[in-house]
Amino acid sequence: MPNKLREGTSLKALILDLFGTLIDLESDKKAHEELSKFLAKLHGNVFSWEEHLRLYNKFTKEPKKLNSTEAAWEALIKVLNKYGLSPKLGKEELVKVHGEFHARYAIPAHGLNEVINEARKLGLKLGLVTDAERYVTYVVLKSLGLTDVFDVIITKDDAGTRKPDPKMFIDALNALGVSGNEALMVGDSCNDVKGAHGAGMEAVLIGSKECDEKPDYVINSLIDVINIVKRKVQ
């Protein structure tokens, strides 16, 4: 494993997760709820949207965590099987619908603009690593005016894998032209921590969680990462 950021090494890049990190978690939940309502209505309300949402949430729980679209699809198939029905849209169509709902309800996390501005002021490169599909990622970033903010964006489609596979993080490091000990990862899940450590980075976790792989820092809100970043830029 590469060496993590150490004393005397200057930070050169900040890499961030998308949902739950850059996107407010409550707005994320709202998008999930509205998607469940849409899918229930599309199928004639033979199942309740609450039934779909319960399964949706179950499938996104760690450790066997599916990404948001995968969870929505698996929940839909399971609930339709219960009633002997087939889906009225395909998985690729669901990706687009899912992205549109997230874009419609997306609210930036508190401090997002401040973090981006501070990173730019300090001369840091910015990366995004997410388990979301490429379409979902870009439509959400576009809705928030963030399409051109990042120097590199790595989605599950780009990497051909998902967190906590270090490959996603290593791909981002390579594209940014920095080593693991020159970058810092910020995310809201244990998979962010594990993947970052596997790529030789220190990891900042938003919110207190019980992770097998312990984060290097725990913060309450995205804006709190500014103080950490300032200390690491020489």
C-alpha positions as CSV (number, residue, x, y, z in Angstrom):
1,M,0.0,0.0,0.0
2,P,1.4,3.5,-0.8
3,N,2.2,5.8,2.0
4,K,-0.5,8.1,3.2
5,L,-0.1,11.8,3.6
6,R,2.6,12.3,6.2
7,E,4.2,15.2,8.1
8,G,6.2,17.3,5.7
9,T,4.2,16.3,2.6
10,S,2.1,19.1,1.1
11,L,-1.4,18.5,0.1
12,K,-2.0,18.9,-3.7
13,A,-5.4,17.4,-4.3
14,L,-8.8,17.1,-2.7
15,I,-11.0,14.2,-3.8
16,L,-14.7,14.2,-2.8
17,D,-17.7,11.8,-2.9
18,L,-21.0,12.9,-4.4
19,F,-24.2,11.8,-2.6
20,G,-24.2,12.5,1.1
21,T,-21.0,14.5,0.8
22,L,-21.5,17.2,-1.9
23,I,-25.2,16.6,-2.0
24,D,-27.3,17.2,1.1
25,L,-28.4,13.9,2.6
26,E,-32.0,15.0,3.2
27,S,-32.5,16.1,-0.4
28,D,-31.0,12.7,-1.5
29,K,-33.7,11.0,0.7
30,K,-36.4,13.2,-0.9
31,A,-35.3,12.1,-4.4
32,H,-35.5,8.4,-3.3
33,E,-39.0,9.0,-1.9
34,E,-40.3,10.7,-5.1
35,L,-38.8,8.0,-7.3
36,S,-40.6,5.3,-5.3
37,K,-43.9,7.2,-5.8
38,F,-43.2,7.5,-9.5
39,L,-42.5,3.8,-9.9
40,A,-45.6,2.8,-7.9
41,K,-47.8,5.0,-10.0
42,L,-46.2,3.8,-13.2
43,H,-47.2,0.2,-12.2
44,G,-50.8,1.1,-11.4
45,N,-50.2,1.4,-7.6
46,V,-50.4,-2.4,-7.3
47,F,-47.8,-1.9,-4.6
48,S,-47.3,1.0,-2.3
49,W,-44.5,3.5,-2.7
50,E,-43.6,2.9,0.9
51,E,-43.1,-0.8,0.2
52,H,-40.7,0.0,-2.6
53,L,-38.9,2.6,-0.5
54,R,-38.4,0.2,2.4
55,L,-36.7,-2.3,0.1
56,Y,-34.8,0.5,-1.6
57,N,-33.3,1.6,1.7
58,K,-32.6,-2.0,2.7
59,F,-30.5,-2.6,-0.4
60,T,-28.4,0.6,0.1
61,K,-27.3,-0.5,3.6
62,E,-23.8,-1.5,4.2
63,P,-22.0,-3.9,4.1
64,K,-23.8,-5.3,1.0
65,K,-24.4,-1.9,-0.3
66,L,-25.8,-1.4,-3.8
67,N,-25.6,2.0,-5.4
68,S,-28.8,4.1,-5.5
69,T,-30.0,3.0,-9.0
70,E,-29.1,-0.6,-8.4
71,A,-31.1,-0.5,-5.2
72,A,-34.1,1.1,-6.9
73,W,-34.0,-1.6,-9.6
74,E,-33.7,-4.6,-7.2
75,A,-36.4,-3.2,-5.0
76,L,-38.7,-2.8,-8.1
77,I,-38.1,-6.3,-9.3
78,K,-38.6,-7.8,-5.9
79,V,-41.9,-6.0,-5.2
80,L,-43.2,-6.8,-8.8
81,N,-42.3,-10.5,-8.4
82,K,-44.5,-10.5,-5.3
83,Y,-47.5,-9.6,-7.5
84,G,-46.4,-11.6,-10.6
85,L,-45.7,-8.5,-12.7
86,S,-43.0,-7.4,-15.0
87,P,-41.4,-3.9,-15.0
88,K,-42.7,-1.3,-17.3
89,L,-39.3,0.2,-17.9
90,G,-35.8,-1.2,-18.4
91,K,-32.8,-0.8,-16.2
92,E,-31.2,1.8,-18.5
93,E,-34.4,3.8,-18.5
94,L,-34.4,3.7,-14.8
95,V,-30.9,5.2,-14.7
96,K,-32.2,8.2,-16.6
97,V,-35.3,8.6,-14.5
98,H,-33.3,8.2,-11.4
99,G,-30.8,10.9,-12.5
100,E,-33.7,13.3,-13.3
101,F,-35.2,12.9,-9.8
102,H,-31.9,13.5,-8.1
103,A,-31.2,16.5,-10.3
104,R,-34.7,17.9,-9.5
105,Y,-34.3,17.6,-5.7
106,A,-30.5,18.0,-5.3
107,I,-29.4,20.6,-2.7
108,P,-25.7,21.3,-2.2
109,A,-24.3,20.3,1.2
110,H,-23.7,23.1,3.6
111,G,-20.3,24.7,2.9
112,L,-19.9,23.2,-0.6
113,N,-19.1,26.5,-2.3
114,E,-16.7,27.5,0.5
115,V,-14.8,24.3,0.3
116,I,-14.5,24.6,-3.5
117,N,-13.4,28.2,-3.3
118,E,-10.8,27.5,-0.6
119,A,-9.4,24.6,-2.5
120,R,-9.0,26.7,-5.6
121,K,-7.5,29.5,-3.5
122,L,-4.9,27.1,-2.1
123,G,-4.1,25.8,-5.6
124,L,-5.5,22.3,-5.0
125,K,-6.7,20.0,-7.8
126,L,-10.2,18.7,-7.3
127,G,-11.5,15.2,-8.0
128,L,-14.8,13.4,-7.7
129,V,-15.2,9.7,-7.1
130,T,-18.7,8.2,-7.0
131,D,-20.5,4.9,-7.1
132,A,-23.2,6.6,-9.2
133,E,-23.6,6.0,-13.0
134,R,-22.0,8.5,-15.3
135,Y,-25.4,9.8,-16.5
136,V,-26.7,10.3,-13.0
137,T,-23.5,12.0,-11.9
138,Y,-23.4,14.5,-14.7
139,V,-27.1,15.4,-14.7
140,V,-26.9,16.2,-11.0
141,L,-23.7,18.2,-11.3
142,K,-25.2,20.1,-14.2
143,S,-28.3,21.0,-12.1
144,L,-26.0,22.5,-9.5
145,G,-23.7,24.3,-11.9
146,L,-20.7,22.1,-10.9
147,T,-20.0,20.4,-14.2
148,D,-16.7,22.3,-14.8
149,V,-15.5,22.4,-11.2
150,F,-13.6,19.1,-11.1
151,D,-10.3,18.3,-12.7
152,V,-11.4,14.6,-12.9
153,I,-14.6,12.7,-12.3
154,I,-14.5,9.0,-11.8
155,T,-17.9,7.1,-11.8
156,K,-18.6,3.4,-11.5
157,D,-19.0,3.4,-15.3
158,D,-15.5,4.9,-15.8
159,A,-13.7,2.7,-13.3
160,G,-15.6,-0.5,-14.2
161,T,-15.9,-1.2,-10.5
162,R,-17.2,0.4,-7.3
163,K,-16.1,1.4,-3.8
164,P,-14.3,0.2,-1.8
165,D,-12.1,-1.0,-4.7
166,P,-9.0,1.2,-4.6
167,K,-8.9,1.2,-8.4
168,M,-11.5,4.0,-8.5
169,F,-9.3,6.2,-6.2
170,I,-6.1,5.3,-8.0
171,D,-7.6,6.2,-11.3
172,A,-8.5,9.6,-9.9
173,L,-5.0,10.1,-8.5
174,N,-3.4,9.1,-11.8
175,A,-5.6,11.5,-13.7
176,L,-4.8,14.3,-11.3
177,G,-1.1,13.5,-11.5
178,V,-0.6,13.2,-7.8
179,S,0.3,10.4,-5.4
180,G,-1.8,9.1,-2.6
181,N,0.3,10.9,0.0
182,E,-0.5,14.2,-1.7
183,A,-4.3,13.8,-1.7
184,L,-7.1,13.8,0.8
185,M,-10.4,11.9,0.4
186,V,-13.7,13.2,1.8
187,G,-16.8,11.0,1.9
188,D,-19.7,9.9,4.1
189,S,-19.3,6.1,4.0
190,C,-17.0,3.4,5.3
191,N,-16.3,2.4,1.7
192,D,-14.9,5.8,1.1
193,V,-12.5,5.3,3.9
194,K,-11.4,1.8,2.9
195,G,-11.0,2.7,-0.7
196,A,-9.0,5.8,0.1
197,H,-6.7,3.9,2.4
198,G,-6.2,1.3,-0.2
199,A,-5.0,4.0,-2.6
200,G,-2.6,5.4,0.0
201,M,-4.7,8.5,0.9
202,E,-5.9,9.8,4.3
203,A,-9.7,9.8,4.6
204,V,-12.1,12.3,6.1
205,L,-15.4,10.8,7.2
206,I,-18.5,13.0,7.4
207,G,-20.6,11.8,10.4
208,S,-19.7,9.3,13.0
209,K,-19.9,5.7,11.9
210,E,-18.6,2.3,13.0
211,C,-16.1,1.4,10.2
212,D,-13.7,-1.6,10.2
213,E,-11.2,0.8,8.6
214,K,-10.9,3.8,10.9
215,P,-11.0,7.2,9.2
216,D,-8.1,9.6,9.8
217,Y,-10.5,12.4,10.6
218,V,-14.2,12.6,11.4
219,I,-16.2,15.8,10.8
220,N,-19.8,16.9,11.3
221,S,-20.2,18.8,8.1
222,L,-18.4,19.2,4.8
223,I,-17.4,22.8,5.7
224,D,-15.3,21.4,8.5
225,V,-12.8,20.0,6.0
226,I,-11.5,23.5,5.3
227,N,-9.6,23.6,8.6
228,I,-8.0,20.2,7.9
229,V,-7.0,21.2,4.3
230,K,-5.4,24.5,5.5
231,R,-3.2,22.6,7.9
232,K,-2.0,20.3,5.2
233,V,-1.1,22.9,2.6
234,Q,2.5,24.1,3.0
